[in-house]
Amino acid sequence: MDKPKSAKLEVIIPAYRMHSQSFINVLDGITEEHARQRINGQTNHMVWMAGNFVNVRYGIAYILGLQEEDPYHDLFLWVKHWMNNLTTQV
């Protein structure tokens, strides 16, 4: 979507693209071991947070007019069933 349908989107689209790069930068250097840890077993681990973040971005992209769907959407419908199998407590 290089040419927005609305002038208001001229601000949103560059911000969305910048946000994409920021997301990549934040994850740089995180090991898989650290990404699967939950502090005191109470928080979501980074694997889940990153996946949820991407899932939400697909929703935002849909609102902006993109028709692609998150291929992992189903993983976030029943989070507790799979999340508990991927955790390590710190």
N, CA, C and O atoms as a DFTB+ gen file, in Angstrom:
360 C
 N C O
     1  1       0.854      -1.172       0.000
     2  2       0.000       0.000       0.000
     3  2       0.892       1.225       0.000
     4  3       1.185       1.786       1.056
     5  1       1.314       1.631      -1.149
     6  2       2.161       2.808      -1.255
     7  2       1.371       4.089      -1.422
     8  3       1.871       5.168      -1.105
     9  1       0.160       3.992      -1.910
    10  2      -0.671       5.169      -2.129
    11  2      -1.939       5.035      -1.278
    12  3      -2.854       4.300      -1.649
    13  1      -2.000       5.736      -0.146
    14  2      -3.154       5.606       0.737
    15  2      -4.440       6.122       0.109
    16  3      -4.435       7.052      -0.697
    17  1      -5.548       5.486       0.506
    18  2      -6.859       5.892       0.024
    19  2      -7.343       7.151       0.732
    20  3      -8.250       7.829       0.250
    21  1      -6.746       7.458       1.860
    22  2      -7.135       8.620       2.654
    23  2      -5.888       9.423       3.010
    24  3      -4.827       8.856       3.272
    25  1      -6.022      10.731       3.018
    26  2      -4.898      11.598       3.393
    27  2      -4.487      11.346       4.844
    28  3      -3.323      11.531       5.198
    29  1      -5.425      10.930       5.677
    30  2      -5.110      10.649       7.077
    31  2      -4.138       9.483       7.200
    32  3      -3.368       9.408       8.157
    33  1      -4.176       8.578       6.234
    34  2      -3.282       7.423       6.285
    35  2      -1.848       7.780       5.925
    36  3      -0.937       6.982       6.151
    37  1      -1.637       8.952       5.374
    38  2      -0.276       9.367       5.024
    39  2       0.613       9.460       6.254
    40  3       1.835       9.377       6.134
    41  1       0.036       9.627       7.414
    42  2       0.786       9.649       8.664
    43  2       0.903       8.238       9.230
    44  3       1.953       7.862       9.750
    45  1      -0.153       7.469       9.131
    46  2      -0.205       6.137       9.732
    47  2       0.734       5.159       9.040
    48  3       1.438       4.409       9.716
    49  1       0.762       5.148       7.726
    50  2       1.555       4.157       6.985
    51  2       3.050       4.281       7.284
    52  3       3.677       3.259       7.565
    53  1       3.660       5.475       7.240
    54  2       5.084       5.556       7.601
    55  2       5.347       5.144       9.055
    56  3       6.370       4.530       9.355
    57  1       4.427       5.483       9.942
    58  2       4.587       5.094      11.347
    59  2       4.530       3.570      11.480
    60  3       5.284       2.984      12.256
    61  1       3.649       2.943      10.735
    62  2       3.522       1.486      10.747
    63  2       4.822       0.846      10.252
    64  3       5.294      -0.134      10.828
    65  1       5.388       1.395       9.200
    66  2       6.660       0.870       8.663
    67  2       7.801       1.064       9.667
    68  3       8.623       0.165       9.848
    69  1       7.857       2.225      10.316
    70  2       8.889       2.478      11.313
    71  2       8.728       1.516      12.487
    72  3       9.713       1.011      13.028
    73  1       7.504       1.272      12.866
    74  2       7.197       0.361      13.949
    75  2       7.696      -1.041      13.621
    76  3       8.171      -1.759      14.501
    77  1       7.586      -1.429      12.353
    78  2       8.070      -2.749      11.918
    79  2       9.570      -2.874      12.169
    80  3      10.028      -3.892      12.689
    81  1      10.333      -1.857      11.805
    82  2      11.777      -1.900      12.002
    83  2      12.118      -1.863      13.482
    84  3      13.048      -2.544      13.914
    85  1      11.396      -1.095      14.257
    86  2      11.639      -1.040      15.699
    87  2      11.423      -2.408      16.336
    88  3      12.185      -2.810      17.214
    89  1      10.402      -3.117      15.905
    90  2      10.100      -4.448      16.410
    91  2      11.285      -5.383      16.167
    92  3      11.682      -6.130      17.062
    93  1      11.843      -5.343      14.969
    94  2      13.003      -6.170      14.631
    95  2      14.201      -5.789      15.507
    96  3      14.911      -6.664      16.002
    97  1      14.420      -4.502      15.696
    98  2      15.545      -4.031      16.508
    99  2      15.423      -4.466      17.969
   100  3      16.425      -4.814      18.592
   101  1      14.224      -4.449      18.513
   102  2      14.009      -4.819      19.913
   103  2      14.341      -6.293      20.144
   104  3      14.867      -6.651      21.198
   105  1      14.044      -7.131      19.184
   106  2      14.288      -8.560      19.350
   107  2      15.731      -8.975      19.068
   108  3      16.135     -10.090      19.398
   109  1      16.491      -8.097      18.471
   110  2      17.874      -8.411      18.110
   111  2      18.688      -8.749      19.357
   112  3      18.719      -7.976      20.314
   113  1      19.341      -9.897      19.339
   114  2      20.210     -10.297      20.438
   115  2      19.523     -11.094      21.538
   116  3      20.193     -11.542      22.469
   117  1      18.235     -11.282      21.466
   118  2      17.511     -12.064      22.470
   119  2      17.679     -13.540      22.134
   120  3      17.384     -13.955      21.014
   121  1      18.147     -14.331      23.083
   122  2      18.302     -15.763      22.837
   123  2      16.950     -16.455      22.985
   124  3      16.050     -15.939      23.647
   125  1      16.814     -17.622      22.366
   126  2      15.566     -18.373      22.489
   127  2      15.324     -18.763      23.944
   128  3      14.185     -18.755      24.411
   129  1      16.384     -19.099      24.653
   130  2      16.248     -19.456      26.067
   131  2      15.631     -18.304      26.857
   132  3      14.690     -18.509      27.623
   133  1      16.156     -17.100      26.675
   134  2      15.610     -15.937      27.386
   135  2      14.199     -15.606      26.908
   136  3      13.356     -15.179      27.697
   137  1      13.947     -15.800      25.634
   138  2      12.641     -15.459      25.080
   139  2      11.527     -16.353      25.622
   140  3      10.357     -15.974      25.573
   141  1      11.869     -17.521      26.134
   142  2      10.864     -18.452      26.658
   143  2      10.690     -18.362      28.171
   144  3       9.873     -19.086      28.740
   145  1      11.433     -17.500      28.818
   146  2      11.351     -17.390      30.274
   147  2      10.192     -16.506      30.706
   148  3       9.893     -15.486      30.084
   149  1       9.547     -16.929      31.796
   150  2       8.487     -16.139      32.414
   151  2       8.958     -15.752      33.814
   152  3       9.362     -16.616      34.593
   153  1       8.909     -14.484      34.130
   154  2       9.346     -14.024      35.445
   155  2       8.354     -14.520      36.485
   156  3       7.168     -14.196      36.427
   157  1       8.840     -15.304      37.431
   158  2       8.026     -15.877      38.513
   159  2       6.815     -16.643      37.998
   160  3       5.856     -16.843      38.743
   161  1       6.838     -17.067      36.767
   162  2       5.715     -17.811      36.218
   163  2       4.449     -16.987      36.055
   164  3       3.381     -17.537      35.787
   165  1       4.558     -15.667      36.215
   166  2       3.376     -14.806      36.216
   167  2       3.189     -14.007      34.937
   168  3       2.080     -13.553      34.653
   169  1       4.240     -13.827      34.167
   170  2       4.149     -12.957      32.995
   171  2       4.140     -13.779      31.709
   172  3       4.522     -14.949      31.705
   173  1       3.706     -13.163      30.641
   174  2       3.852     -13.791      29.340
   175  2       5.322     -13.756      28.961
   176  3       6.021     -12.784      29.246
   177  1       5.787     -14.811      28.321
   178  2       7.177     -14.797      27.871
   179  2       7.266     -14.039      26.553
   180  3       6.253     -13.760      25.911
   181  1       8.488     -13.712      26.162
   182  2       8.696     -12.884      24.967
   183  2       8.220     -13.567      23.686
   184  3       7.811     -12.886      22.746
   185  1       8.265     -14.880      23.631
   186  2       7.776     -15.594      22.447
   187  2       6.302     -15.279      22.253
   188  3       5.869     -14.958      21.146
   189  1       5.528     -15.371      23.338
   190  2       4.104     -15.081      23.232
   191  2       3.860     -13.608      22.925
   192  3       3.023     -13.280      22.084
   193  1       4.589     -12.717      23.604
   194  2       4.393     -11.284      23.377
   195  2       4.707     -10.899      21.937
   196  3       3.977     -10.114      21.331
   197  1       5.784     -11.442      21.388
   198  2       6.133     -11.131      19.999
   199  2       5.074     -11.665      19.050
   200  3       4.678     -10.975      18.111
   201  1       4.613     -12.889      19.288
   202  2       3.574     -13.463      18.433
   203  2       2.271     -12.692      18.509
   204  3       1.622     -12.454      17.490
   205  1       1.890     -12.302      19.717
   206  2       0.679     -11.515      19.887
   207  2       0.809     -10.163      19.214
   208  3      -0.141      -9.674      18.602
   209  1       1.975      -9.562      19.323
   210  2       2.254      -8.271      18.688
   211  2       2.055      -8.373      17.175
   212  3       1.404      -7.525      16.565
   213  1       2.618      -9.413      16.589
   214  2       2.480      -9.622      15.144
   215  2       1.018      -9.869      14.789
   216  3       0.526      -9.342      13.791
   217  1       0.323     -10.661      15.592
   218  2      -1.088     -10.947      15.345
   219  2      -1.923      -9.667      15.349
   220  3      -2.797      -9.493      14.499
   221  1      -1.660      -8.779      16.295
   222  2      -2.370      -7.503      16.370
   223  2      -2.046      -6.640      15.147
   224  3      -2.924      -5.961      14.614
   225  1      -0.798      -6.667      14.707
   226  2      -0.415      -5.889      13.525
   227  2      -1.154      -6.372      12.274
   228  3      -1.504      -5.566      11.412
   229  1      -1.387      -7.660      12.175
   230  2      -2.197      -8.154      11.059
   231  2      -3.596      -7.534      11.123
   232  3      -4.164      -7.158      10.098
   233  1      -4.139      -7.433      12.330
   234  2      -5.452      -6.808      12.485
   235  2      -5.443      -5.349      12.073
   236  3      -6.370      -4.880      11.412
   237  1      -4.406      -4.634      12.458
   238  2      -4.280      -3.222      12.076
   239  2      -4.108      -3.107      10.566
   240  3      -4.707      -2.238       9.933
   241  1      -3.296      -3.975       9.998
   242  2      -3.085      -3.961       8.548
   243  2      -4.401      -4.198       7.813
   244  3      -4.656      -3.591       6.773
   245  1      -5.228      -5.077       8.352
   246  2      -6.533      -5.348       7.739
   247  2      -7.393      -4.077       7.743
   248  3      -8.062      -3.761       6.759
   249  1      -7.360      -3.363       8.859
   250  2      -8.109      -2.106       8.953
   251  2      -7.594      -1.100       7.927
   252  3      -8.361      -0.306       7.383
   253  1      -6.286      -1.143       7.669
   254  2      -5.693      -0.229       6.699
   255  2      -5.927      -0.660       5.255
   256  3      -5.551       0.053       4.324
   257  1      -6.544      -1.819       5.066
   258  2      -6.897      -2.243       3.715
   259  2      -6.114      -3.419       3.168
   260  3      -6.363      -3.848       2.041
   261  1      -5.176      -3.954       3.933
   262  2      -4.446      -5.134       3.480
   263  2      -5.269      -6.385       3.776
   264  3      -5.896      -6.474       4.832
   265  1      -5.274      -7.324       2.884
   266  2      -6.143      -8.491       3.016
   267  2      -5.420      -9.750       3.486
   268  3      -6.038     -10.813       3.551
   269  1      -4.132      -9.663       3.815
   270  2      -3.398     -10.839       4.263
   271  2      -3.805     -11.208       5.682
   272  3      -4.102     -10.343       6.507
   273  1      -3.814     -12.517       5.949
   274  2      -4.170     -13.002       7.274
   275  2      -2.955     -13.591       7.967
   276  3      -2.061     -14.132       7.317
   277  1      -2.927     -13.485       9.277
   278  2      -1.849     -14.049      10.076
   279  2      -1.911     -15.574       9.969
   280  3      -2.913     -16.171      10.363
   281  1      -0.864     -16.216       9.446
   282  2      -0.900     -17.671       9.318
   283  2      -0.908     -18.384      10.672
   284  3      -1.206     -19.577      10.736
   285  1      -0.584     -17.671      11.752
   286  2      -0.555     -18.260      13.093
   287  2      -1.688     -17.747      13.985
   288  3      -1.626     -17.878      15.208
   289  1      -2.694     -17.179      13.388
   290  2      -3.810     -16.598      14.135
   291  2      -4.400     -17.577      15.151
   292  3      -4.720     -17.193      16.276
   293  1      -4.541     -18.828      14.756
   294  2      -5.158     -19.813      15.644
   295  2      -4.387     -20.025      16.940
   296  3      -4.975     -20.409      17.950
   297  1      -3.086     -19.781      16.926
   298  2      -2.296     -19.945      18.147
   299  2      -2.709     -18.962      19.232
   300  3      -2.458     -19.201      20.414
   301  1      -3.335     -17.868      18.845
   302  2      -3.710     -16.856      19.824
   303  2      -5.177     -16.937      20.216
   304  3      -5.650     -16.125      21.011
   305  1      -5.900     -17.904      19.669
   306  2      -7.289     -18.111      20.068
   307  2      -7.371     -18.854      21.393
   308  3      -8.250     -18.578      22.209
   309  1      -6.473     -19.779      21.603
   310  2      -6.470     -20.599      22.811
   311  2      -5.103     -20.520      23.471
   312  3      -4.443     -21.545      23.646
   313  1      -4.679     -19.351      23.829
   314  2      -3.329     -19.070      24.314
   315  2      -2.902     -19.997      25.442
   316  3      -1.806     -20.555      25.384
   317  1      -3.706     -20.175      26.438
   318  2      -3.281     -20.913      27.622
   319  2      -2.953     -22.365      27.321
   320  3      -2.129     -22.966      28.010
   321  1      -3.584     -22.937      26.306
   322  2      -3.336     -24.344      25.997
   323  2      -1.925     -24.591      25.495
   324  3      -1.312     -25.597      25.853
   325  1      -1.404     -23.702      24.683
   326  2      -0.060     -23.928      24.146
   327  2       1.003     -23.141      24.894
   328  3       2.163     -23.551      24.933
   329  1       0.622     -22.019      25.485
   330  2       1.609     -21.168      26.139
   331  2       2.260     -21.881      27.316
   332  3       3.471     -21.772      27.512
   333  1       1.487     -22.594      28.085
   334  2       2.042     -23.251      29.276
   335  2       3.054     -24.340      28.918
   336  3       3.886     -24.702      29.750
   337  1       2.995     -24.856      27.718
   338  2       3.948     -25.874      27.290
   339  2       5.271     -25.283      26.815
   340  3       6.223     -26.031      26.590
   341  1       5.358     -23.968      26.655
   342  2       6.550     -23.333      26.109
   343  2       7.263     -22.445      27.116
   344  3       8.015     -21.554      26.721
   345  1       7.048     -22.665      28.389
   346  2       7.555     -21.696      29.364
   347  2       8.647     -22.261      30.256
   348  3       8.720     -23.463      30.515
   349  1       9.466     -21.374      30.700
   350  2      10.479     -21.640      31.713
   351  2      10.368     -20.518      32.723
   352  3      10.304     -19.347      32.348
   353  1      10.346     -20.857      33.984
   354  2      10.243     -19.815      35.002
   355  2      11.625     -19.329      35.395
   356  3      12.585     -20.100      35.409
   357  1      11.721     -18.037      35.716
   358  2      12.978     -17.431      36.154
   359  2      12.913     -17.254      37.662
   360  3      13.865     -16.759      38.266
